[in-house]
């Protein structure tokens, strides 16, 4: 159902709206169109009779009384909501709604002093109660900082204890690492598995066709040396083959046409990542001077001017059409 306040708010936001447009806006809130029509007619009739609404050529407008009444209703809703939020015992654990409604109250109060008057008279809490919420929030922050520090330490410990980690990279960057991956995994055979394709029963699938594959249940086993061919073919397959998994000893590689995610013991995966970083050439941070081609028209300083008829040093530089500023021997 749509409340009277909501209908008046729609009219206030859409001055001049007609009955049919207003009906279409509230109809989704009712079981059928007849119920929406009856509710709307009742609200409009009451609003007109109380002088809150006026009609002009089938267009609806709020009167000054209607605007005032709507503001009071909206103020009341805001104050009621603030009172409800302050009654929640765990408000310090989730202060976002309270902070948002307080912001609305203070910002609207700058433009409407009546809102502040209503709020001062209508709130059921004090500023001291807000200070208690603030103190609880600070305590929660300190607790979260402790938890964050503990979790960071635990993550480091689990890495040292060789718990599983995952590393994702682009498929085109993964291909050059395959030899290193196979060597680190010490796997002679790779087992391929797909969530929706039984590769063990479909050894002629384009992904493995022609390779020395053997059925391993719903998986297909291939020599590790043929993984290069599988990765090359995978990049050319359609999206239905995304989600392929390759089991290589202690490592599992999840493959699609764009990315490869290596999962396994942290000591193995992080060793692989470290070797990749060492193999990647670093970008020089210094600027290399560019070798420029020889200037086909090299600059030649002009010859010193010949002394004038006076033969002395009284000639002004500005009198010489070939004078070059800064071109003397003082530099």
N, C-alpha and C positions, 0 to 999 in steps of 0.2 A: 504494500500500500504506500501511497505517496501522501505525506502530511500536508496540512494547510500551509505551513511555513515553507515547505519545499516548492509548492505551486506558486506562492507569492514571490519566492526568490527567483523562479524561472521568469516570471513576468517582469520583475525588476531588472533582470539581466537582459531581457529581450523586450523592451518597451514597444507596444504596438502589435504584439503577437496576437494572432486570431485564435478562435476556439479550436479549429481543426489542428493547427500546428501544435497548440498546447496539449491537445489530446494525444497526438502522436508521440510527444515527449514522455508522457507518463504511462501510456498504455502497456509498455513492457513490464511494469511493476504489478500488473493485475492478471488474474486468471483468464479473463476474456475482455473483449472490447466493451460490452455492455456494463460490466462492473466499473471499468475505468471511466466511462461516460457518466454513470450515475454519481460516482465520487467527485468528479470534476464539476459537474453541474451544481452539486450541493455546496462545494467550497466557494465557487464563484457567486452563488446566490447569497451566501452568508457574508462574503467579503463586500459585495455591493451594498447590502442592507446596512452594514456597519460603517459604510463610507470609506473603506480601505481601497476600493477598486472602482474604476469608472470605465464605461464603454463609449467609444467614439467610432461610429461606422464599423461595427463588429471588431474593432481593435481594442485591446485591453491595456490599461495603464494603471499604475499604482498612484493613489492620491498621496498628499503630504502625510495624512494620517496613516495610510498604509505603509509608507516608507518608515515612519517613526515606529510603528508597531513591529515591523519586520526587524529593525535594528535592535529593539528591545528583546525580541525573541532570540536573535542571533547572539546578543550579549548573554542572555540567560543560558543558552546552550554552551557557550564557551566557559562560563563560570561553573556550571554544573559539571562539565567535563574535568575542569581543573580540580574541583572538590573530589570527584571520583578517583582521579589519578593519585591524589595525596592520601587517599585511604588505602591504597595498595601497599602492603607491608614490604614488598620487594621492589619498590619504586627505585631505590638506589642501584639495583642490579640492572635495571632497564630504564634509565632516565630520559631516553630520547623523546617519548611522547610528552612528558611533562615539560621539558625544555622547549619543545616546539610550540605547545599551547601558551606557555608563558611569553614566548617571543611574539606570538600573535597578539596577545593581550597588550603588551607594552608598545608594539608598533602601531596597532590600531588606536591605542589610547592617546598617542601623540596627535591624532587627527580628530578624535572624538572624546572630549572630556567626560561625557555622560557615561561612556563605557567604564572609565576609571572609577567614577562615582558608584556605579552599580557593582563593580568588582570589589571595591573597598567594603561595601555593605554586604555583599553576598558570599564572599569566600569564607570557607569554614576552617581555614588554616592561617597561621601567622608566618611572618618572615623567619621567625626562630625555627619553625617546622621545616622551612626550606633549608635553613642552615644545617639541620640535622640530616636531611637528605644529602646535602653537599658533603658533610663529614663521612657519611656512609659511602658515598661515591669515591672519596679519596681513599678510604680503607680498601675498597674493591680494587682501585688502581694499584695500590701497594701490593695487594694479594696477586693481581694479575702479573705484575712485574716479577714477583717471586716465582710464580708458575712459569712464566716465559723463560726466566733464567734457568730454572730446573730442567725444563723441556729441552733447551739448547744444550745443556750438559749431557742429558740423556741421549740426545741424537748423536753427539760426538762419541759417547761410550758405545752405542750400538754399532757405529761405523768401525770402531776399533775391535769390537767383538765379532766382526765379519757377518753382520746381519745383511739381508738382501737390500740392494739399492737398484735404481733404474736410471738409465741414461738414454735420452731421446736425441736423435740427430736426423738430418735429411738423408734420404736414401742414397743420393749421389755422393754424399760424404762417407756413407757407411761402406760402400763398395770397396774403396781402397784399403779399408781396415780388415777386410775379411781374412786375409792371410794371417794377420796378427791375432785376430779373434780365434781362428781355428787353432793356432799354435798355443795360445793361452788356455783355451778350453780343453786341449789334449783330446778332442773328440775325433775319432776316425769316421764316424757315421753321424749324419744329421737326420732327425726324424721330423717330417713336415706334417702339420695338422691344421685343418680348417674347421671353423665352427659349423658350417653348413654343407661342406663337401667331404664325402668319405673318400679320401685320397687312397686309402688301402684297397678299396674296391674299384678305383678309377685310375689305374696306373697309366692310362693313355691320355690323361688330362694334359692340355697344352702346356701347363706349367712344368710338367716333369716328363712329357712324352720324349722318348728316345734316350732318356738317361737310365743308367743302371739302377732303377728303383725296385725296391722289394716291399711287399705289404707287411705292415707292423700293426695289426688290428685296423683301426680307422686311420692310421698314419701311413705315410710312405717314407721308407728309409733310403737315403742316397749317400754315397761317399761324400765326405766333407769337402773334397776337392771340387765337387760339382756345384757348390753353393753359388759360385760366381755366375754360372749359367742361370740358376733359379732366380737370383736377384735381377739379372738382366732381363729375363722374361717377365718378371713381375711388374716392372715399370711399364710394360706394354699391354698388360691385361686391363680389363674393365673393372669398375668399382666393386663388382660382386666378389672379387677375390681379396678385397681388403680384409684384414683380420687373420692373416696367415701367421702361424707360429712355427718356429724352428727350434727344436731342442738339441742343444750342443753341450753334452756333458752336464756341468753344473749351471750352464747358462741357458736362458730362454730368450729368443729374439722374436718380438712381435713386429710384423712387417706389413706395410701397405704401399701403395704406389708412390707415396711422398716421404714417409718417415720410417725409421727403424728404431725400436726401443729395446735396449739390452737390459735384461734383468738377471741378477745373480748375486753371489757373495760380494760384499763391498770391496774386499781386497783385490778381487779379480777385475771387477768393472772399473774401479777407480784407477787401477794400473793401466787398463786399456785407454781410459780418458787421458791420463797423464802422458802416455806415449803419443797419443794423437796431438796433444798440445805441443810436445817437443818436436814432432815432425812438421808442424805447421810453421812456415817461415814467418818470422816476426817482421812487422812493418817498421822501417827505419823512421826514427823520429826527427832526424836532421833533414834539412832542406838541401838537395843537391843542385848545384848551379847548372843551368842549362847551357850547353855549348851552342852559341849562336853562329850562324854563317857569317863570313866576312862581309862587311858593309861595301856594297858596290860603289857607293859614293862617299868615301871617307871625308871627314871634315878636315879642311886645311886652314890653319889660322891665316888671316889676311896679313899681308906685308905691312910693316909699320909705315905710317904716312910720311910722305916727303915733307920736309920743312917748307913753309910758305915763303913768300918773298921776304918776310921779315927775318926768316932764318932762325928765330929764337924759340923760347919755350912758352911764349905768351899765347899760343893757339889753345883755345878752349876745346875740350873733348867733344862738345856738342857741335863744333864746327866741322868735325871730320865725319863724312858720311860712312866710313868704314870702321868707326870706333865700336869695339866690342866691350860691354861692361864686364869688369872682372878679368879682362884678358891680358893685363899687364904682368910685370915680373914680380909684383909684390906678393903673389900667392906662394 
